[in-house]
Amino acid sequence: MRERPGPATTFSVRREPLLLPALALAAGILLAKLVPFEFGQLIIPAALAAAVGILTIVFPSGLLRNSPKTAARSSTPREEIASFFIVSGRASAAFGLLRKLRLTVICGFFALAGVATQIAHRPGPPPHLDAADGDMVILDGCVVKPPVFSPGREQTTVALGRRSAIRLSVVLKGDQQLRLEYGQRVEVRATVRTPHNSQNPDSFDYAGYLANQHIYWTGSVANPADIGTLPGRCGNTVVGWLYDVRGWALERLRTLYPNDQHTLGLLQATLLGETSGTERRWTNAFRTTGTYHALVISGLHIWVLSASVLLILNLIQLPRMPALCVATVVSWLYAFLSGGNAPVIRAAGGFTLFVIASFFFRRTRILNLLAGVGIIYLAVAPEQLFDPAFQLSFLSAAAIAGFAIPLLERYVHPLRNSIKRFDQVRYDPLVEPKAATWRVEFRLLAQTLQVWSGVPLKRAQQVIVLAVKAFIFCAEMTLISACVQFALALPMVSYFHRLSVTGLSANIIVVPLLAIVVPTGFAAILTGWRWIAGLTALLLHWAEAATLWHLQWEPSWRIAAVPLGIALAFVASLVVLGFVTRQIRPLIWPAFAIALAVFVLICAQPWKALVEPGELEVTAIDVGQGDSLLIVFPNGQTMLVDAGGVPGMERMIRKPQMDVGEDVVSPYLWTRRIQHLDYVALTHGHSDHMAGMGAVLDNFHPRSFWTGVEPPTKEWRELAQHAKDARVPVEYLHRGSPDRFIGAARIHVLAPSPDYVSADSAKNDDSLVFEITFGKRSVLLTGDAERPVERDLIASRELGPVTLLKVGHHGSHTSSSQAFLDQIAPQFAFISDGYRNQFHHPNQDVLDRLAGLHTTVLRTDQHGLLSFRTDGDSVQVGSFR
């Protein structure tokens, strides 16, 4: 008898032969990332694997040829194997063992291939540019990414060599535009810098992110006139044509939405992957509600666009395989037109494999398809394994295949089968018993509806079928969304420290709306019809409204770092749950209960913050050219002084995409497993101290917000309203305010003076200055206070020698006068400043004064995150580097 094929959801190595090799390839890449292997070390393992592999293929075949039974007569292969097992017990045991070793050997080969691939793709030394950071240079190269208009500033990428490029940022004034095309040769006058990461634990590798795109420098251009075109063309003709089409589509969107920058920016991001015109505040609701994946370019867009193309081709009755081929071509064109982002490239590859399987009449199994795509892309670019987008994409598809589809087949598909050919009673015996029972119930319900409403029976049946279809749609969306969010809980917590509570219902509404936006948006681009553009904008605004409505129900808590043991336990529980869902269905609920228990543990966060009791800690977080200090008091309470930001941000027309409070300060606090701050303090209202504070208030809900004198600027009013909305009381402190005692530490406020009057705008001398004393040790935090405040402090006679000084105004010459330093005689000094910053901080005179006092100076630009700890007597000072 032939083996009957199992259900689509049953796991089998035969049915999904690529799954285990794909996992082995990933394991090899991970191993090579953790252990610095070299190619020479792979020779012996590869030779052993090859020898065993040959044995598993050749030895069983030789046994079959030489067995006495098989030589006696001609027989079928099945009979030969049976007789072989009967004749030779020992040989058959060896045969069975070697057959089982085949899969192990194959996986071993893929693991070795993963190690070799990672070694081969290790980045070599970066290319060298004969210029120091901050130098003005003249460069010539090829435009490989043309700019897209955005108010105030544009970016473009210029290739300087075969695999080296520079990302240029051009300042625009008034109606200036940067008119460059792909393939133009240009000469550029720019100030160049090497990308520099924030030097904090687990910080985002921005330099590595750019290096993966072969971008090794950034440059700023003061005027578009500093970019001149040169004769001749460069680049690839096909890529140039794709960029021309992309530019035409972006320009068409601008003509369709000339006075609506908000809708234009979101549609450029949704349809074409161009995010330069999108402001972060427009997408925050999508991020918080877990629907951001539907807004930005992702694999979902490929499948929606392909389905739309197939629907159109089906209407004109094009045969199935030609239609699939056309859809494949369209998916790849769209993948490149949208910027060639990794998620859409992976989705286009997956759709291509699906079409190939369809051509050979193979049943599509998602896990096998997913494994095939993973093998291809990891072989080409193994570093993708560590990319959050790659992990989330594959885990989403794996959750659908491993959890959602088995559950749909068990609970939802019988309901779908119950309304097939609903008006044909003779079809009832052909469906499963559960579906047949529901068909009878639904017919009775239709007859009841006919009696109550008086509508014809056929119309009543149509109403029932529509209602069941709507219920099936909601059930499928809910189940798929729940499975995906549950499976992605750990990476979402690890990378974004966020879990959406309203994501289930938000995705049911937002994903279909934005799925319709894709075909209608491209229809508007192709036709230029404003009524279609209006419909697209309406659907987009409905999706926004749905996210904003859900946002009000979304709790503001965030999740800190998860201990490794808990993370591994959750991964193991998901693997077990996936296995029993597909193989041992009676154990689904016990396995789910275990996974849910670990999930609840992750959300509850019962573990303590990583702080040392009985010590005073002052940590200067590397926020670039700005200030942010974490204070941990001896009783374990915490305070954040300032939250960083981009200098001069209040004067910028277009605000930076990066929020230092959200993207730098908060992630560091979460790595310390800090979920709540007891206090926050703002020294003064300049953006390099204040801009990140809003995110800190949202994420850590302090009990009190301290500051000194704040002029009523727009930025301060917004932050004060933010604190009010978060129910955080603001306390204004000055010299003479009562000392605060937190555990055994005393906080004494030194500035501003009680009679200090602020100007209309924020000034450095507004700074809140205070001293923290613990045992024999003291710490002086000066904000950006300049010499007038220093003279006032000297005159107040409240200064004495300190152990640690946070140097004022990032080491500027306007602070740290000789008289002030002589008065406090610091043993250690922290300077928080940006790498190669434009202000040339710290000033050499300040460094010389500190050296004259034999002060040990540590700087965030040179040492990264700085840490000072004391038990009141002994002192420990360290840095990230």
Buried (B, 14 or more C-beta within 10 A) or exposed (E): EEEEEEEBBEBEEEBBBBBBBBBBBBBBBBBBBEEEBEEEEBEEBBEEBBEBBEBBEEBBEEBBEEBEBBEEEEEEEEEBBEBBBEBBEEBBEBBEEBEEBBBBBBBBBBBBBBBBBBBEBEEEEBBEBEBEBEEEBEBEBBBBBBBBBBEEBBBBBBBBEEEBBBBBBBBBEEEBEBEBBBBBBBBBBBBBBBBBBBBBEEBBBBBEEBBBEBBBBBBBBEEBEBBEEEEEEBBEEEBBEBBBEBBEBBEBBBEBBEEEBBBBBBBBBBBBBBBBBBBBEBBBBBBBBBBBBBBBBBBBBBBBBBBBBBEBBEEEEBEEEEBBBBBBEBBBBBBBBBBEBBBBBBBBBBBBBBBBBBEEEEEEBBBBBBBBBBBBBBBEBBBBBEBEBBBBBBBBBBBBBBBBBBBBEBEBBBBBBBBEEBEEEEBBEEBEEBBBBBBEEBBEBBBEBBEEEEBEBEEBBBBBBEBBEEEBEEBBBBBBBBBBBBBBBBBBBBBBBBBBBBBBBBBBBBBBBBBBBBBBBBBBBEEEEEEBBBBBBBBBBBBBBBBEBBBEEBEEBBBBBBEEEBBEBBEEBBEBBBBBBBBEEEBBEEBBEBBBEBBEBBEEBEBEBEBEEEBBBBBBBBBBBBBBBBBBBBBBBBBBBBBBBBBEBBEEEBBBEBBBBBBBBBBBBBBBBBBBBBBBBBBBBBBBBBBBBBBBBBBBBBEBBBBBBBBEBEBBEEBBEBBEEBEBEBEEBBBEBEEBEBBBBBBBBBBBBEEBEBEEBBBBBBBBBBBBBBBEBBBBBBBBBBBEBBEBBBEEEEBEEBBBBBBBBBBBBBBBBEEBBEBBBBBBBBBBBBBBBEBEBBBEEBBEBBEEBEBEBBBBBBBBBBBBBBBBEEBEBEBBE
